[in-house]
C-alpha cells in the first residue's frame, strides 16, 4: 500500500531537530573565528589567537549545550503553535463549510447524536452493573455459596443454619464465611417510639457477614461474636441511608436504643453509604439469632440462609468448590434424612451471582446499540461521500492552488471530526437524559442500579466513541478525495465524478447498513415474540380489578394473630363496593411459598426420598377473589379452624405429580407427624413468574396456620387505588399502629413480572426502528444521487425509445440488488445473534422462521419504498431537456 | 584593560543586547563588540553568557534570527528585534534609567 502523504511529512519533521545542533555549532564557530582573527591582527600567532579566543569565551561546551537546549525548546514551541494555527484554520474552514450545507450538517449531527448518545447511555448502565467491581475490598475473592442438589436439578439452594455451622467449622479455603436472611418487602421490622411508626427494611445476619464482605461501619463497630449468641442483648447496625433519612445523620445515634418490633435494640454502628448489601434499600442489620428464637426452627430441613465466603489468598475457586463439596458429602452421609440430596455445592464469584441473569440481556442491548452507531457512521460516511463527489471540483481547485493531498485529507478529517464532535456533544446530553430514563424504567429490575451514573469514565467513553466515529465515517471519503485524479476533475469541468469508485463504496456501505438493520430487527423481533409468548401464558388467575395492600404484623402482636387477621378481613369485606377480599402470604408471580418435604401414608418409598411442595397460606375466599377455578372438592371454609383437622387445597400440578391417575380429593399427606387431608383441587397458578414452570402447591388455611406477613387482595367496583386506600383505613381501624409496606394492584404485580423482557423488547425495538429508518435513508440517498448522476444517460435512453417502465425497472433493480445483498448478509449475522439470545428467549426458537421471514419482508419493503421515490423521478426525466443540455 | 572594565550587573545583559539591536540586525560577535564600543570599553560582555542570552531572547519571541552573509562574506546568524522586543526594550530602558538615577542620587548624597 502506498504511504499516505501525511506520513512522509511527519517523517521529515522528525529528522529536522538535528539542524538545531548544526546551527549552534556554526554560530559559535563563526564567533570564535572572528575573535581569533582580531587577536591575530593584534599580533598573536594563529595558534595562540585560537587558544586565547577559546579561553576568553569560557566553557564552549556548556554554552553550546545551553543554546541547543533553548533551540530545541523553541522548535517544539513553534511546532506546537504552527499546529494549533493550522488546526484553528481547519476548524474555521470546516465550520464555514458546514454552515454552507446546513441540511447535511443537521442530518449528520442528529444521526451521530442518536448513535453516540444511545451507545453512551447503554455503556453507563453496562459499566455500573457489569463492569464496576463490587464496593468491597478485594471483591474478586468474595464468593456466593449454595448447596446444590443434582437430584433435584437445582444448583442454588440456600443453607440451613446447622449446615452453615458445619461448613464453617470444617473448611480451610475461606478466611471467613457469613450468611444472611432477607426477603424483599417481607423481612421488615417496626420502628416505634420515635415519631411515626415505620417499617424498616431489615436483614438478619450471622457472625462473619460483615468481615466476609470486608466492610467496617463508618461510625461505631460491627456486631461482636457474642452478640450473635442467643440470649444476648439485642444490637442493630444502621445503614447510612436510614441514618441520614430517619435519624438526621446524628452521630450520637451509636449507643442509643431503638425500639424494633417492640423490643429495645442498641445501635452499635452505622455503615458507610456505599454499603447496601444485600438489597439496594437497606435500613438495618440485626443478628440472625433474634429471628431464630422467634420463628425459624433450627433444623437441617430449614434452608433459608444465603451464604458468602471470602477466599483465602492463593486459594482457587475450584479448590474451594472441591473442599466444600467434600464437606457436603460428609453431611449427606451423616444426616441422610435431611441432606441426602445435597451432596454438592455451587461456588460463584458474588459479582457473577448478582449480575448473572441480566448479563446476556445487557450485552445484547449494548451490541444492538453499537450496531446502531455503525449504521449511523455508514450513513454519515455516505452523505460525506456524496458531498465529496460534489466537492471534487472545490478540492481540485484547492489542490491546484498548492494544498498537498495530506492537507486535503486533514481538512476532510477535521470536517468529520467537527461533525462528530457536535454530534457527540449533543449525544452526551442525550446520554445523561437517556441514562436517567433507563434507570427510571428498569428500577428494581436490574441489580446494582445505584452504581449507574454518567461520570468521568462514561464521558471518556463518549469522547472515545466520538473520535472513533469521526475517523470511521471520515476516513473513507477523505482517502477517496486524496486519490482522486484532480486534473481529470478539472478537465471534466466539475460536471461530476470520474469513475465508479465512489459509487461502489457507497453501495457497499448501504449493503452493510441493511445487513446490520436486519440483525437489529431480528433481535427485536425475537425479543417481542418472546415477550408475547410470555404474556400469552395463562397466569391462572384474574389480575384486573383487584387492589393489593401488603403489611406485616410485628411479632409482639402475633399472639392474637388469628383474631387480628379475621377482624381485618371482616372490616374490609364490610366496605362499600367490595365484592370479595382475601389474604395470601405470597402473591402469584412474586414467589413460591415455603418449600416443604412431605410423605404420603400410602407411599412407603417417601421415607428415603420425600417429595417436595410449596406451601401457601391463604384466607377463605382466596380462590374466588383471585379467580382461580375450583376443579374438584371444596375450598377452605370458615368452619376450618384451629380446632378442626388440618385441610389442604392443592393445585393441578400437585395432583398430577403425586397422585397421577387418582382422585386427589380425600387423600392425605403427612408433614412430619401431622396428617393433613386434601379436600379440594384448584387450577394452576404461575406462582414463580410467567415464564417459570408451575410448582406443586398446597394451600393451607390461614386460620389453621397463621402467618404475620400478608398481602390483602381486594376485588371491588370502581377505581382500585381509592379501594386500596379505604382497605388501609379498615386495617387501621383495627390497629392504628399497623405499618403498610405497599399499596398496588394485581395488574401492576403482573406487569412487574414481565418488566425485564418488556424492557428488552422495547429497547431492541427502538434501536431496530432507528436502524431501519437510517438504512432506508441510506438506500434512498444512494439511489437519489445515482439517478441525479445518470440523468443524462436516462434521458438518452428515453429519447432512443426506452419506456418509462424500463427506466423504473433499471433503478429499482440496482437499489433492490443492494438491499437483497444486505438482507442475505444480515440473515447470516442474525443467526449468530439469535444463538447468543437463546438463553433469554421464552417460547420462541432462536431461528424462529416467522421472525426471520417477517424481518426479511419488512426490510425489502422498506428498501422498495426507499427506491421508489428516486425511481419515479428517473421515469419523469424529460429527454428533450436533457438533450438540449448537451 | 582588565582593571578598567566592569562585569555586567545581573539582568543587564538582556537590555543591552536589545539596545544594540535597536539600530539594525547584528550577529552575536557584533553584538559583543557593539556593547564594548558604546560603553567606551568599560563594560565587558562575557562571551560565554552572550549566546545563551541571545537564544533565550529568541525563544521568548523578543528577537528573531536568520542566516545571512557577514561583512567578510561568511555565513552568520543575524539577530534582529521583533516588535515585542522593541516594546520590551522601551519598558526595560525606562526602568533602568530610573533605577540608575535613584542609585546615583543615594551615592552622591553620601
Interface residues (C-beta under 8 A of the other chain):
Chain A: X23 X24 X26 X27 X28 X30 X31 X33 X34 X35 X56 X57 X58 X59 X60 X62 X63 X66 X67 X70 X71 X73 X74 X77
Chain B: X27 X28 X29 X32 X46 X47 X48 X51 X52 X55 X56 X58 X59 X67 X70 X74 X75 X76 X77
